[in-house]
Amino acid sequence: FRPIKENPSDFGTMIYDPGYYNTAVCKSQITYIDGDQGILEYRGYSIEDLAANSSFVEVAYLLIFGSLPSSNQLNLWNSKIMNHTFIHENLIQLMKSFRYDAHPMGMLISSMSAMSTFYPEANPALKGADIYKNKALMNKQIFRILGKLPTIAACAYRHRIGRPYNNPTNTLSYTENFLYMLDRLSETNYKPHPVLTRALDKLFIIHADHELNCSTATMRQIASTLVDPYSAVAGAASALYGPLHGGANEAVLRMLEQIGSVENIPSFLEAVKQKKQRLMGFGHRVYKSYDPRAKILKEVTQEVFALLGKNPLMEIATELERHALTDRYFIDRQLYPNVDFYSGIIYKTMGFPTDMFPVLFSIPRAAGWLAHWVEELSDADLRIFRPRQIYLGKRGEKYIPLENRV
Ligand code: ACO
């Protein structure tokens, strides 16, 4: 406990808030969440409307620039992003140097971090902090990051399956090109199925931003040092990698596979209640009702199943949800399915290996990270993030030379 500010040298009351349960670190106009009612809006537009009517690229524009683009603006924006999809040959060499079984998320994070060395024009340490007053320069980094992330992700995937990397095809749409780079077969006319392209677009839209989730808070924290955006995105992606955040969809799939059949659900839930394990894909720091993104995903599962057949894990997931939503333990703690509960099943049905799931989360979330980067750097109140601690350790210890220690 600290008293309120009593003299000029004191900084006053300090709040002890582990995990930032109740601490706002910025003002924002990007994303609105009402966790009690299950509402999610980007720049005032409902996630349901955006998922039903927009493309991911359009939503990325909305998040970053604050309004829906006109058709000319959208065409220009799309072409700028698609003109930045190729990655430097040396970056390809760097990716090729990873172990044959490297986790694709580790490859994505490292490659993004390495990109800061390819574009020193974005490095304020070399060019001075006022490069952030140059909107055109900032936009160029945005085109590069959004353009190159799917290429890096596709190369990481190809690496994992031991196949040659594919070049992007810029005449395709953003999601179409991504699927194309993953799967391109020897036929020259190969094109991903439109149902899968649209499903991926919807998945990308609902994952694009979620106000100050852990990775976005990390993005803002790192960006507050004025480092280049590649380093900041690499840091944000590292936060996303964790199983309690973007790695949860991967953890959900492993959990469903471990449960194995619906008969095992009661004993599994018993173990959850005894806190021996967590019900992955359930619970959320902000949503205390059904996550609106999980509702949209349930619909997308049906669209994908109609084309590719029902995934057997869906039965376990649906039963697990039914059990949990009628169980006092989960009701009392307001634990509902979150976005990760169904996304993994869709990705699996589409043929993605489980360790690609966090990568598939990172590509769209980069749009949100960049929107927050732009907003933060134009905030007159911007200052470096520097929380305080409650020190509980020793003080004034007498130093003992190494040879005298027991
Ligand atoms: N399974 C079982 N119990 C849970 C779960 C869960 N998934 N989530 C929370 N609880 C319980 C906690 O044990 C705690 O119980 P207690 O009061 O008896 O101690 C209570 O609910 C409150 O939980 P907290 O851990 O305080 O909630 P917090 O807001 O810190 O955690 C989190 C949120 C990390 C998302 C948590 O719900 C969780 O671990 N979920 C599983 C992982 C997951 O799906 N993450 C994805 C989140 S969405 C995203 O990042 C895109």
Residues whose N, C-alpha, C, O or C-beta is under 5 A from the ligand:
A	BS01	ACO	P243 L244 H245 G246 A248 V272 Q277 R278 L279 M280 G281 F282 G283 H284 R285 R333 N338 D340
